[in-house]
């Protein structure tokens, strides 16, 4: 491992590289044009895309990856390839994640120097984009459960819906409500209700994929957005979620175990539906499930009807 540092650049730790065999090239970029381009947006994805466009002009890499585990960020572009350069990025002692560049032939020392010079110029823009991402994360997170909130649903959902339409991929939504939750607050108090909501949030994460978006809309209403998921798969996910919640419980200070069950509405995107219409369809199915007896999973209008009910009740009969 070798450390590389330059004035006015981030600290760049070269984690791994190939032996330099490529002939040096004389490619250069206009630093003013580069700075104007990379500072035009605070969106992390756009900043990284612009950075890699200019890196391609220098070294013609075939693929790239960026990851920042502390912020939960992961981006990639192009394709994986044989030879890799991996940089751990830091500025003023702050970790800014890891960037990986790939291509079929090895990177020369001269190319590495140009890469590092460009990363030095890009460092402030990357830092600003990360700060902006942190603010967005805070604005889009539910402070009690750590799940996404309504802002996250409609911001991320708009992107996912556009991708689903463009790529002709399915997109489904679950809307769920905890049956009898008001009685938990009334009987045991809001602190116990909050504790149960946190446990429910953990159950939602455990029953869904990392790529799914779990949201607390407010109170005891939750939404799960499922990219690349058709109706049959969404119904299976909804049933896993329903059963997980039915087995979710918390214990009060006096040793009483309390739990709830859930009614879930499911909807799958069809041509002409926007995100609001998809939510309305799943929400209608939710209330149809409640009217049908609660603790059920029901598909919305326009979907093939399916219903599941488990006779097992949670430990506290509050459904």
C-alpha positions as CSV (number, residue, x, y, z in Angstrom):
1,X,0.0,0.0,0.0
2,X,1.4,3.4,-0.9
3,X,0.3,6.8,0.3
4,X,0.0,9.7,-2.1
5,X,-0.4,13.3,-1.1
6,X,-0.4,16.6,-2.9
7,X,-0.9,20.2,-2.0
8,X,-4.5,21.2,-2.1
9,X,-5.7,17.7,-2.8
10,X,-7.4,15.1,-0.7
11,X,-5.4,12.4,1.0
12,X,-5.4,9.5,-1.4
13,X,-4.5,6.1,-0.2
14,X,-3.8,3.8,-3.2
15,X,-5.2,0.5,-2.0
16,X,-4.3,-1.6,-5.0
17,X,-3.0,-1.1,-8.5
18,X,-1.5,-2.9,-11.4
19,X,2.1,-2.7,-12.4
20,X,2.5,0.1,-14.8
21,X,3.2,-1.1,-18.3
22,X,1.1,1.2,-20.4
23,X,3.0,3.9,-22.3
24,X,2.4,7.5,-20.9
25,X,0.0,9.7,-22.8
26,X,-0.2,13.4,-23.1
27,X,-3.9,13.7,-22.5
28,X,-4.9,16.8,-20.5
29,X,-8.2,18.5,-19.5
30,X,-9.1,22.1,-18.9
31,X,-9.3,22.5,-15.1
32,X,-11.6,25.5,-15.3
33,X,-14.1,23.6,-17.4
34,X,-13.8,20.6,-15.2
35,X,-14.5,22.6,-12.0
36,X,-17.5,24.3,-13.6
37,X,-18.9,20.9,-14.7
38,X,-18.4,19.1,-11.4
39,X,-19.7,21.9,-9.2
40,X,-22.9,22.3,-11.3
41,X,-24.8,19.9,-9.1
42,X,-24.9,18.7,-5.4
43,X,-26.4,15.4,-6.3
44,X,-23.8,12.7,-5.5
45,X,-24.7,10.5,-8.5
46,X,-24.3,13.4,-10.9
47,X,-21.0,14.6,-9.4
48,X,-19.6,11.1,-9.7
49,X,-20.9,10.6,-13.2
50,X,-19.3,13.9,-14.3
51,X,-16.0,13.0,-12.5
52,X,-15.9,9.7,-14.4
53,X,-16.6,11.4,-17.7
54,X,-13.4,13.5,-17.3
55,X,-11.5,10.5,-15.9
56,X,-12.4,8.7,-19.1
57,X,-10.9,11.4,-21.2
58,X,-7.6,10.9,-19.3
59,X,-7.4,7.1,-19.0
60,X,-10.3,5.6,-20.9
61,X,-11.4,3.3,-18.1
62,X,-14.2,0.8,-18.8
63,X,-15.9,0.8,-15.4
64,X,-16.0,2.5,-12.0
65,X,-17.5,1.9,-8.5
66,X,-17.9,4.3,-5.6
67,X,-18.9,3.2,-2.1
68,X,-19.2,5.1,1.2
69,X,-20.4,2.6,3.9
70,X,-20.7,5.3,6.5
71,X,-23.3,7.1,4.4
72,X,-24.8,4.0,2.9
73,X,-23.9,5.1,-0.6
74,X,-23.0,2.9,-3.6
75,X,-22.7,3.9,-7.2
76,X,-21.3,2.3,-10.3
77,X,-21.0,2.7,-14.0
78,X,-19.6,0.9,-17.1
79,X,-18.5,-2.7,-16.7
80,X,-16.1,-4.6,-14.5
81,X,-12.7,-5.4,-16.0
82,X,-9.4,-7.1,-15.3
83,X,-7.2,-4.3,-13.9
84,X,-8.3,-2.1,-11.0
85,X,-7.2,1.0,-9.2
86,X,-8.7,1.6,-5.7
87,X,-8.5,4.9,-3.9
88,X,-9.6,5.6,-0.3
89,X,-10.5,9.3,-0.4
90,X,-10.2,11.7,2.5
91,X,-10.2,15.5,2.9
92,X,-9.1,17.3,6.0
93,X,-9.3,14.0,7.9
94,X,-12.9,13.3,6.8
95,X,-13.5,10.0,5.0
96,X,-15.0,10.5,1.6
97,X,-15.4,6.8,0.5
98,X,-13.6,4.6,-1.9
99,X,-13.4,5.0,-5.7
100,X,-12.5,2.0,-8.0
101,X,-11.5,2.4,-11.6
102,X,-11.3,-0.6,-14.0
103,X,-10.1,-1.4,-17.5
104,X,-8.7,-4.2,-19.5
105,X,-5.1,-2.9,-19.6
106,X,-2.9,-1.8,-16.8
107,X,-2.7,1.8,-15.6
108,X,0.7,3.5,-16.0
109,X,2.3,5.6,-13.3
110,X,1.8,8.7,-15.4
111,X,-1.9,7.9,-15.7
112,X,-2.1,7.4,-11.9
113,X,-0.6,10.8,-11.4
114,X,-3.2,12.4,-13.7
115,X,-6.0,10.5,-11.9
116,X,-4.8,11.8,-8.5
117,X,-4.5,15.3,-9.8
118,X,-8.1,15.2,-11.0
119,X,-9.3,13.7,-7.8
120,X,-7.6,16.6,-6.0
121,X,-9.5,19.1,-8.0
122,X,-12.7,17.1,-7.4
123,X,-12.3,16.8,-3.6
124,X,-14.3,19.9,-2.6
125,X,-17.2,19.0,-4.9
126,X,-17.3,15.5,-3.5
127,X,-17.2,16.8,0.1
128,X,-20.1,19.3,-0.7
129,X,-22.1,16.5,-2.4
130,X,-21.6,14.2,0.7
131,X,-22.7,17.0,3.0
132,X,-25.8,17.6,0.9
133,X,-26.5,13.8,0.9
134,X,-26.3,13.8,4.7
135,X,-28.9,16.6,4.9
136,X,-31.2,14.8,2.5
137,X,-30.9,11.6,4.5
138,X,-31.8,13.5,7.7
139,X,-34.8,15.1,6.0
140,X,-36.0,11.8,4.5
141,X,-35.7,9.7,7.7
142,X,-38.3,9.0,10.3
143,X,-36.6,10.0,13.6
144,X,-38.4,7.3,15.6
145,X,-37.9,4.2,13.5
146,X,-35.0,5.2,11.2
147,X,-37.1,4.2,8.2
148,X,-37.7,6.6,5.3
149,X,-40.5,9.1,5.5
150,X,-43.1,10.5,3.2
151,X,-40.5,12.8,1.5
152,X,-38.3,9.8,0.8
153,X,-41.2,7.8,-0.6
154,X,-42.2,10.3,-3.2
155,X,-38.6,11.4,-4.0
156,X,-37.2,8.0,-4.5
157,X,-40.5,6.6,-5.8
158,X,-40.5,9.1,-8.6
159,X,-37.1,7.9,-9.8
160,X,-38.0,4.3,-9.5
161,X,-41.3,4.7,-11.3
162,X,-39.5,6.5,-14.2
163,X,-37.0,3.6,-14.4
164,X,-39.8,1.0,-14.3
165,X,-41.6,2.7,-17.2
166,X,-38.4,3.3,-19.2
167,X,-37.2,-0.3,-18.7
168,X,-40.6,-2.0,-18.8
169,X,-39.9,-3.5,-15.3
170,X,-42.6,-4.1,-12.7
171,X,-43.0,-2.0,-9.6
172,X,-45.2,-2.8,-6.6
173,X,-46.2,-1.1,-3.4
174,X,-47.5,-2.3,0.0
175,X,-49.5,0.0,2.3
176,X,-50.0,-1.4,5.7
177,X,-51.6,-0.3,8.9
178,X,-51.2,-1.9,12.4
179,X,-54.6,-3.3,13.6
180,X,-55.4,-2.3,17.1
181,X,-52.4,0.0,17.6
182,X,-54.5,2.7,19.2
183,X,-55.4,0.4,22.0
184,X,-51.7,-0.2,22.7
185,X,-51.2,3.5,23.2
186,X,-54.4,3.8,25.3
187,X,-53.7,0.8,27.4
188,X,-50.0,0.9,27.9
189,X,-48.9,4.4,27.0
190,X,-47.1,6.1,24.1
191,X,-43.6,5.0,25.2
192,X,-44.6,1.4,24.9
193,X,-46.3,2.2,21.6
194,X,-43.1,3.8,20.3
195,X,-41.1,0.8,21.4
196,X,-43.4,-1.5,19.5
197,X,-43.2,0.7,16.4
198,X,-39.4,0.4,16.5
199,X,-39.7,-3.4,16.7
200,X,-42.2,-3.4,13.7
201,X,-39.7,-1.3,11.7
202,X,-37.0,-4.0,12.4
203,X,-39.4,-6.7,11.2
204,X,-40.1,-4.8,8.0
205,X,-36.4,-4.6,7.3
206,X,-35.9,-8.2,8.0
207,X,-38.8,-9.3,5.8
208,X,-37.7,-7.2,2.8
209,X,-34.7,-6.8,0.5
210,X,-32.0,-4.2,0.9
211,X,-33.1,-2.7,-2.4
212,X,-36.7,-2.2,-1.2
213,X,-37.7,1.1,0.4
214,X,-39.5,0.9,3.8
215,X,-41.3,4.0,4.9
216,X,-43.2,5.2,8.0
217,X,-45.9,7.5,6.6
218,X,-46.9,8.6,10.1
219,X,-48.6,7.1,13.1
220,X,-48.9,3.3,12.5
221,X,-49.0,3.4,8.7
222,X,-46.1,2.1,6.7
223,X,-45.4,1.8,3.0
224,X,-43.0,-0.6,1.2
225,X,-41.9,0.1,-2.4
226,X,-40.7,-3.0,-4.3
227,X,-38.7,-2.3,-7.5
228,X,-38.6,-5.1,-10.0
229,X,-41.5,-6.9,-8.3
230,X,-44.7,-8.2,-9.9
231,X,-48.0,-8.8,-8.2
232,X,-47.4,-12.4,-7.3
233,X,-44.0,-11.6,-5.8
234,X,-45.5,-8.5,-4.0
235,X,-48.2,-10.7,-2.4
236,X,-45.5,-13.1,-1.2
237,X,-43.6,-10.2,0.3
238,X,-46.7,-8.8,1.9
239,X,-47.5,-12.2,3.5
240,X,-43.9,-12.4,4.9
241,X,-44.3,-8.9,6.3
242,X,-47.8,-9.7,7.8
243,X,-46.5,-12.8,9.5
244,X,-43.4,-11.1,10.8
245,X,-45.5,-8.3,12.4
246,X,-47.9,-10.9,13.9
247,X,-44.9,-12.4,15.7
248,X,-43.4,-9.1,16.7
249,X,-44.0,-8.1,20.3
250,X,-42.4,-6.0,23.1
251,X,-42.5,-6.4,26.9
252,X,-43.6,-3.6,29.2
253,X,-41.8,-2.6,32.4
254,X,-44.4,-4.8,34.3
255,X,-43.6,-7.9,32.2
256,X,-46.7,-7.7,29.9
257,X,-46.0,-8.8,26.4
258,X,-47.9,-6.8,23.8
259,X,-48.1,-7.1,20.0
260,X,-50.2,-6.2,17.0
261,X,-51.2,-7.6,13.6
262,X,-51.4,-5.8,10.3
263,X,-53.7,-5.3,7.3
264,X,-51.9,-4.9,4.0
265,X,-52.9,-3.5,0.7
266,X,-50.9,-4.4,-2.4
267,X,-50.8,-2.7,-5.8
268,X,-48.7,-3.1,-8.9
269,X,-48.0,-0.4,-11.4
270,X,-49.9,-0.4,-14.6
271,X,-49.6,2.0,-17.6
272,X,-51.0,5.4,-16.8
273,X,-50.6,5.2,-13.1
274,X,-48.4,7.8,-11.4
275,X,-47.0,7.3,-7.8
276,X,-50.0,8.9,-6.2
277,X,-52.4,6.7,-8.1
278,X,-50.4,3.6,-7.2
279,X,-50.5,4.6,-3.5
280,X,-54.2,5.3,-3.7
281,X,-54.8,1.8,-5.2
282,X,-52.8,0.1,-2.4
283,X,-54.4,2.2,0.2
284,X,-57.9,1.2,-1.0
285,X,-56.9,-2.4,-0.8
286,X,-55.7,-1.8,2.8
287,X,-59.1,-0.6,3.9
288,X,-60.8,-3.4,2.0
289,X,-58.7,-5.8,4.0
290,X,-59.7,-4.1,7.2
291,X,-63.4,-4.3,6.3
292,X,-62.9,-8.0,5.4
293,X,-61.8,-8.8,9.0
294,X,-58.2,-7.4,9.4
295,X,-55.0,-9.3,9.6
296,X,-55.2,-9.8,5.9
297,X,-53.3,-9.2,2.7
298,X,-55.4,-7.9,-0.3
299,X,-54.5,-6.8,-3.8
300,X,-56.0,-3.5,-5.1
301,X,-58.5,-2.8,-7.8
302,X,-57.2,-3.6,-11.2
303,X,-55.0,-6.4,-9.8
304,X,-55.8,-10.1,-9.7
305,X,-57.5,-10.5,-6.3
306,X,-55.6,-12.5,-3.7
307,X,-56.2,-12.7,0.1
308,X,-54.4,-14.5,2.9
309,X,-55.2,-14.8,6.5
310,X,-53.4,-16.5,9.3
311,X,-55.6,-17.7,12.1
312,X,-52.7,-17.3,14.6
313,X,-53.2,-14.1,16.6
314,X,-50.3,-12.0,18.2
315,X,-49.6,-12.5,21.9
316,X,-51.8,-9.6,22.9
317,X,-55.3,-9.9,21.2
318,X,-55.4,-6.4,20.0
319,X,-56.4,-7.0,16.3
